[in-house]
């Protein structure tokens, strides 16, 4: 996974992430921030637990994952994919796990 940080303050960040074929950001959650995910290239799948929801995003499509929701992002297009993630407002953390 390759990332390009566009903006980072104490409570907001914007990052472009490149995912190789079949690569994923593993299950995790954030205690304060909300993720706003916008697909730029390829097709990505954003899966969330409790409430269970799956978004399959193509370029220009977006979704939102609220703080506390366990989620992952996966490249599902068979080619490299890219997405923009805007995170805030609050202190950044990434708590790993799928439980």
Rosetta silent file (secondary structure, phi, psi, omega in degrees, C-alpha in Angstrom):
SEQUENCE: XXXXXXXXXXXXXXXXXXXXXXXXXXXXXXXXXXXXXXXXXXXXXXXXXXXXXXXXXXXXXXXXXXXXXXXXXXXXXXXXXXXXXXXXXXXXXXXXXXX
SCORE:     score description
SCORE:     0.000 S_00000001
   1 L     0.000  133.000  178.084    0.000    0.000    0.000 S_00000001
   2 E  -117.045  139.372  179.853    1.304    3.384   -0.946 S_00000001
   3 E  -132.434  146.750  177.223   -0.037    6.596    0.549 S_00000001
   4 E  -124.233  112.135 -179.626    0.285   10.277   -0.246 S_00000001
   5 E   -79.549  121.060  178.416   -0.640   12.647    2.581 S_00000001
   6 E   -92.263  -34.940 -176.328   -2.340   15.742    1.196 S_00000001
   7 E  -155.626  135.900  174.035   -3.263   17.382    4.507 S_00000001
   8 E  -147.991  119.864  173.404   -2.724   16.554    8.155 S_00000001
   9 L  -121.279 -172.568  179.448   -3.678   18.691   11.140 S_00000001
  10 L   -65.814  -23.371 -176.511   -4.364   17.733   14.754 S_00000001
  11 L  -137.155    9.033  176.963   -7.943   16.733   13.913 S_00000001
  12 E  -145.941  142.413  172.984   -8.323   16.360   10.102 S_00000001
  13 E  -144.472  154.381  174.856   -6.391   14.508    7.407 S_00000001
  14 E  -135.124  125.383 -174.722   -6.693   13.826    3.678 S_00000001
  15 E  -139.207  141.194  170.992   -4.706   10.989    2.111 S_00000001
  16 E  -100.625  128.482 -179.686   -4.605    9.228   -1.259 S_00000001
  17 E  -116.919  133.606  174.535   -4.039    5.480   -0.939 S_00000001
  18 E  -103.450  130.054  176.731   -2.954    3.120   -3.730 S_00000001
  19 E  -116.708  128.613  174.896   -3.922   -0.534   -3.384 S_00000001
  20 L   -69.739  169.842  177.992   -2.310   -3.252   -5.500 S_00000001
  21 L   -53.375  129.094  179.297   -4.456   -6.004   -6.995 S_00000001
  22 L    65.548    7.222  178.335   -6.266   -7.891   -4.171 S_00000001
  23 L   -78.987  152.689  179.132   -4.625   -5.695   -1.498 S_00000001
  24 E  -144.593  156.618  167.521   -6.682   -4.511    1.466 S_00000001
  25 E   -92.192  116.587 -172.376   -6.551   -2.312    4.538 S_00000001
  26 E   -63.043  166.705  179.078   -7.375   -4.887    7.275 S_00000001
  27 E   -52.207  131.842 -179.837  -10.303   -4.705    9.682 S_00000001
  28 E  -164.435  174.937  172.699   -9.958   -1.762   12.075 S_00000001
  29 E  -149.929  168.821  179.050  -11.849    1.126   13.638 S_00000001
  30 L  -122.558  138.874 -176.316  -11.273    4.660   14.874 S_00000001
  31 L   -79.876  -26.261 -177.066  -12.382    5.899   18.290 S_00000001
  32 L  -121.895  -38.091 -169.015  -13.030    9.543   17.295 S_00000001
  33 L   -90.051  154.489  171.965  -12.804   10.171   13.549 S_00000001
  34 E  -102.770  138.654  176.134  -15.188    9.468   10.674 S_00000001
  35 E   -94.824  129.256  171.305  -13.794    8.161    7.372 S_00000001
  36 E  -112.395  112.265 -171.376  -15.046    9.723    4.135 S_00000001
  37 E  -111.822  125.348 -179.111  -13.861    7.408    1.335 S_00000001
  38 E  -124.704  119.996  179.152  -13.932    8.445   -2.343 S_00000001
  39 E   -73.162  135.115  179.059  -12.863    5.998   -5.075 S_00000001
  40 E  -109.700  -41.655 -176.902  -10.519    7.545   -7.648 S_00000001
  41 E  -142.113  138.827  176.382   -9.331    4.594   -9.805 S_00000001
  42 L    79.913 -155.591  178.263  -10.531    0.990  -10.113 S_00000001
  43 E  -131.535  128.257  176.715  -13.139   -0.590   -7.844 S_00000001
  44 E  -120.273  151.622  176.761  -12.857   -0.812   -4.065 S_00000001
  45 E  -115.177  125.468  176.158  -15.061   -2.566   -1.554 S_00000001
  46 E  -108.844  117.566 -179.605  -15.659   -0.975    1.839 S_00000001
  47 E  -111.327  139.766 -178.914  -17.105   -3.455    4.356 S_00000001
  48 E  -132.193  146.611  175.211  -18.453   -2.447    7.757 S_00000001
  49 L  -110.879  149.176  172.061  -19.686   -4.454   10.745 S_00000001
  50 L    47.934   72.462    7.280  -22.420   -3.518   13.239 S_00000001
  51 L   -84.276  144.632 -179.387  -24.337   -2.385   11.335 S_00000001
  52 L   -70.589  128.797  179.204  -23.240   -4.689    8.536 S_00000001
  53 E  -156.815  145.252  177.956  -22.939   -2.851    5.239 S_00000001
  54 E  -132.134  128.978  175.355  -20.882   -3.240    2.055 S_00000001
  55 E  -115.151  130.054  171.370  -20.227   -0.515   -0.515 S_00000001
  56 E  -106.090  111.388 -171.850  -18.668   -1.298   -3.884 S_00000001
  57 E  -106.356  134.919  172.448  -17.266    2.002   -5.087 S_00000001
  58 E  -112.351  168.875 -175.561  -16.189    2.977   -8.585 S_00000001
  59 L   -48.805  129.347 -179.932  -14.489    6.246   -9.553 S_00000001
  60 L    92.730  -14.320  179.339  -16.422    9.244   -8.230 S_00000001
  61 L   -90.990  154.247 -176.076  -18.504    7.229   -5.752 S_00000001
  62 E  -144.847  165.656  173.858  -18.107    7.635   -2.007 S_00000001
  63 E  -149.313  170.965 -178.858  -19.210    6.372    1.391 S_00000001
  64 E  -131.078  133.452  176.085  -18.881    7.324    5.042 S_00000001
  65 E  -118.930  114.836 -177.365  -17.834    5.114    7.978 S_00000001
  66 L   -72.846  156.965  179.190  -18.605    6.630   11.371 S_00000001
  67 L   -57.520  146.546  179.541  -16.235    6.380   14.322 S_00000001
  68 L    87.169  -13.784 -179.615  -16.427    3.135   16.276 S_00000001
  69 L   -88.245  124.356  177.953  -17.517    1.051   13.264 S_00000001
  70 L   -71.653  131.307 -175.673  -15.183   -1.827   12.399 S_00000001
  71 E  -153.146  166.418  173.428  -14.377   -1.709    8.686 S_00000001
  72 E  -145.036  161.209  177.109  -11.917   -2.611    5.925 S_00000001
  73 E  -125.288  130.221 -175.450  -11.145   -1.394    2.396 S_00000001
  74 E  -133.737  138.008  172.888  -10.297   -3.914   -0.338 S_00000001
  75 E   -78.798  121.987 -177.083   -9.274   -3.628   -3.989 S_00000001
  76 L  -121.309   16.273 -171.846  -11.696   -5.870   -5.925 S_00000001
  77 L  -102.154   -4.223 -179.874  -11.038   -4.873   -9.547 S_00000001
  78 L    77.375   10.695  177.706   -8.118   -7.108  -10.591 S_00000001
  79 L  -150.156  167.726  177.566   -5.916   -4.059  -11.289 S_00000001
  80 L   -56.402  146.297  178.794   -4.403   -1.294   -9.143 S_00000001
  81 E  -130.124  159.985 -178.141   -6.949    0.933   -7.369 S_00000001
  82 E  -145.106  140.706  175.240   -6.732    4.337   -5.720 S_00000001
  83 E  -144.872  156.706  175.918   -8.934    6.211   -3.258 S_00000001
  84 E  -101.729  133.145  175.535   -9.028    9.443   -1.295 S_00000001
  85 E  -123.736  124.420  176.264   -9.784    9.246    2.406 S_00000001
  86 E  -109.644  124.767 -174.473  -10.721   12.332    4.407 S_00000001
  87 E  -124.170  134.246  177.124  -10.702   11.702    8.166 S_00000001
  88 E   166.456 -179.118   -7.295  -11.949   13.865   10.995 S_00000001
  89 L   -99.741  127.145  179.320  -12.859   15.560   13.143 S_00000001
  90 L   150.529 -177.187 -179.228  -10.813   14.359   16.104 S_00000001
  91 L   -73.833  133.533 -178.974   -7.625   12.638   17.122 S_00000001
  92 L   -77.336  136.228  166.951   -6.446    9.960   14.646 S_00000001
  93 L  -151.529  159.637  173.652   -6.038    6.364   15.759 S_00000001
  94 L  -135.743  108.706 -178.239   -6.344    2.996   14.028 S_00000001
  95 E   -99.980  112.928 -173.288   -7.338    0.158   16.319 S_00000001
  96 E   -78.613  150.513  175.153   -6.708   -3.139   14.540 S_00000001
  97 L   135.475  159.546 -177.658   -8.955   -6.169   14.807 S_00000001
  98 L  -118.357   11.147 -178.984  -12.119   -7.692   13.499 S_00000001
  99 L   -92.749    0.000    0.000  -14.004   -8.394   16.691 S_00000001
